[in-house]
Amino acid sequence: MRYKKLGHTGLEVSSLCLGTMAFGRWIDEEASISILDTALAQGINFIDTANYYGKGQDTAVPYGTGESEAILGRALKGRRDQVVLATKVGIRTGHGNNDSGLSRTHIMREVENSLRRLQTDYIDLYQVHIFDPNTPLEETLQTLDDLVHQGKVRYIGCSNYAAWQIAKSHGISEKLNLQKFISVQPQYNLLSREIEQEMLPFCQSEGVGVMVYSPMARGMLSGKYKSHEDVPPESRAAHGEKLLKNYFTARNFSLVEQYRAIAERHEVSLSQFALSWVLNQPAVTSAIIGASKLHHVTEAVEISDWAWPADLIKEVNQADVE
């Protein structure tokens, strides 16, 4: 397992980050703890969750319940200091007018809820889940700065921000002498490479850590989907996940087959190949693996140290432009 500094900090995190969106949603507590135990035993010290993750996302309730945080809180008793724990705030957690967004009211309430569920008195990395155009950035950043000074949060980060939004935030933090976002969490994989245009160059220039989610393109890069019609009955696509079906294009199905052929030549699975490609991008600090089965963790760890030669990276890039 490789470790890197997260942005311009002294904090070391594993190149693999355990994503826990499945905890309390697709898998029960027993399976969740088994995955967590395996990840820690394999050297993963970075865990990502959110106040939104958990029961409710697949029911008539239009918001999450924080069950993922609650499971982690119970599972990490006695070993909390062994991990770098990241969670998020911003997506709706109730029906009220102030139950979403990045206002001072919502953040202050939700950080207490997260601390309670996680059974900890501090959060290593507190991330805003999505940009809130209805709240001044000054209000959000001042609130996060207060949490750092109170000792409830150690570092702050953002998720799903554009490069200009981070740059604007940094400018405000600089002007007002507030804590800066040290990391960003964007989507990045072999089928979604948009962040290469602005985000990754910006992060490299400004020393912002990059922890990417969906390196498997929500399962598209597992190779289990052959066409629009060929969908395994127990898969996410069969259960109607819209974000996954957005990947169902002729271009992507063609690319998956090309990547599968390259992976087979190197005697690794397509999933391992796709994850390793992400880990070999120099701007990437850590890749989030949304594990729902034990083998998702062990297979990821197997290839986490695979350093790609330049000709392999070139071959993949050529496939994407053909």
N, C-alpha and C positions, 0 to 999 in steps of 0.2 A: 504494500500500500504506500502510495506517495502522499506527501503532505505539502501544503503550500500556505504562505501567509495570505490572509484574507484582506485584499486591498492594501492600503498603506497602514497596516496595523501589525502588531506583533503576534496576533492570534493565528495559530496553525490549525488548519482543517484538513481532513482527508480528501483525496481527489474524488472520492465517492461520498455522496450525501444521501442518507436514508430518508426518502420521502414517505410521509405517513398519511396521505390522503385516503388510502384504502382502510386504515384502521377505524373500526367502528362503522364503516360504510359497506365495504365489500367483504371484509373478513372480520371475524369476531375477536374478542380480547385474547383468547388463548393463542390463536394463530398470529395475532399481532405481536405478542410478547415473544413468541418463538422466533419470529423474523428479527425483532430487535436484538435478542440475545445472540443470534447468529451474526448479525452485523457488527456488534461490539466485539465479539470474539475474533472476527476477521480484520479488525483494525479500523473500522469505520468509527470516527469520533464526532461526526457532524450529522445532526438530525433536524429535519425541517417539517414543521406542521403549520397549522393556522387555526384561529378561533372559529373559522367557518367549516372546517373539516369534521365530518361525523354524520350521525343519524340526521335525517331530515332532507338530505339532498336528493334522495330517490323516493320521496313520499310527497304527499300534498303540501307539506310544510315548505315554503319557499326560501328557507334559510338553513344554514348549518347550526349544529348544536354544540360544537366543541368536544365531541366525544373522543376524537383523536387525541386532543390534549389530555383529557381525563385518563385515557388508557396509558399514555406516556407517563403521567404523573404517578400512577400506581406502580408502573413497571420500573421506574428509575429510582425508586426509594433505595437509599443506601449507596447509590452510585451516580448521583446527579452531577457531581464535579468531574466525572470521567468524560462528559460529553459537552460539545458545543451545541446548545439548544437554540433553535431559531423558530420563531412563530410570526404570525402576521395579523394585521388588523385592517379593516376598511370595508369588507363585503358585509352585506346585511346579516344581522343576527337576531332580528325581531321585527315586529310590525310597526313600531313607532317611528315618528319622523326623525328621531336622532339615533336610530338603531343601525345606521350605516354611515359610510363616509369617514373623513379624516378631521372632523371638528375636535376641538379640545374636549368637549363633553363626551363624545363617543370614545375617543382614544383613552381618556382617563378611566372611564367605566370598564372598557374592555381589557385594559392591561391588568386590572385587578381580577377580572374573571379568569384571564389566562393564567395568572400567577396562582390563583386558587386551584384551578383544574390541574395545572402542572405540578402542584405541591412544591413550589420553590419560591424563594424570595428574590430571584433575579432571572432575567432572560438575557442570554448572551447576545442574540441578534434579533432586534425587534424591527420587523419590516412592514411598510405600508403596502397593502396587497394590490392596490390599483390606484392610478391617478384620480384625484377627486377635483374636478373642475369647479365645484361649487363651494370649496373652502379655500381661503387664501393660503398659499404655501407658508407664509410667515406664521400663521396660526398653528399649522401642523408641525413645522420645524421647531417652534418655540416649545410646544407641548412635549415633543420627543426629547428636546434638550433638557427640559425639566425632569423627565423620567431618568435620564442618564445621571443628572446631579443628585437625584433622590436614591440612586443605587438600585433602582428596579430594572433598569436596562443598561447594558454595557456598551453596545454598539447599535447603530441604526442603519437600516438598509431599505431598499425599495424593490418592488416587483412590478413587472409589466409597465415600466416607464420607458418613454422614448429618450434618446440621448439629450435632446434639448430640454426635456423636463428635469433631468438630473443636473444638467449644466445650470439651469435657472435656479434650482434648489441650492446648488453649491455656491452660487453667487450670493444668494440671500444669507446663507449660513456664514459666508465670509464677511459680509457687511455687518451682520448682527452678532458676530462672534458666537455662533451656535454650532452644535455638533453637525457633522456632514454625513451624508449617506456614504457608507464605506463599501457597499455592494449593491448589485442589481441582480434580479432573478428574471431572466427572459426565457422565452421558448427558443430552442435551438436544436436542430437535428439535420440529417442528410437531406430531408425533404423541405425543411423550412430554414433558409439561410439568410433571411432578410437582415438580421442584425449585423451581418458582415459589412454592410454599407456604411453605417454610422456608429452603431453602438459599440462594437468591439474595438474599432480604432480609438474612439473616445475613451473607453475604459482603460486601454493600454496607455494612452497619453496621460490620463489623469490619475492612474493608480487605483481604479475602482475594481473591486473583486467581482467576478462573474460566476454565479452559481446557476447553471442552466437547468430548466425543467423540460420534460418530455423528450429526452434524447432518443426514445424509441418511436417518436411520432404517434403517441397514444396507442402503440401496439402495431401500427402499420409496418414498422421495420422489424417486427418479429417474423414476418413472412407468412403469417397464418391466413392473410387475406389475398386471394388470387384474383378476384374480380369483384364487381359490384354485387353479383349474385352469390358468389361462393363465400358465405359468411358462416363460420362455425357457430353452432346453436348456443354455446355458453359464453361467447365472446362479448366484449363491450358493444361492438357494432350491432350484434343481434338484440341487445337490450336497448338499442336506440340512441347511443351516445352520438350527438350531433357533431361535436368537435372532431371526433374520429372520422366520421363519414365525410367531413370536408376534405380529407386526404384522398378520397376515392376518385382519382382522376386518371385518365389514360397515361398521362406523363408519369405520375407517381408509380403506377403499377409497372410501367416499363423500367423505371429507375430501380425499383425494388428487385426486379429480376437481374439487372446488371450487377447490383451490389451483392446479391446472393451468389452469383458466379464468382466474384472476386473473393468473397468470404470463404467459399468452399475451397478455393485454391490455397488459402492460408490455413485451412483446417480449423476454422472457428465457425460458430453459428452466426447467422445474420444479425441477431440481437447483439452479440458480443462485438461484431465488426462495427455496427453502428455506434455503439457506446464508445468503443475505442477511438473511433474517428473524432468524436467530440472531445475526449480527453487529450487528444493530440493537437488540439487547437491551442496555440500559445496564450491566447487571452483568457482561456477558460480556467477558473480556479477549481471548480468542483462541479460534477454532474449529479443531478438528483435522480436516484433510481426509485420509482414508485412501486416498491415491491409488495406483491400480494401472495407470493409463494416463496418458500425457502430457496429454491434454485435460482430465483431472480437475483438474490444476493450473492450466492456462491459463484454463479457464472460471471457475474459482474466483477467480482474480486479477482477471478482467474486471469482476466485480461487487463486489469487496472494498471499494470506496469509495462504494458506492451508499447514500446517506442517505435513509431512508424518511420520507415525510411522515406526520403523525399520522393522517390519514384512512385510509391504507393499513394501518397497524397496527391500527386499529379494525376495518376490514373483515375482516382475518384473524381477529381475536379473536371477532368475531360468528359467523364460519363455524364456529368450534370449539365454540360453545355451542348452535347450532341443532339 
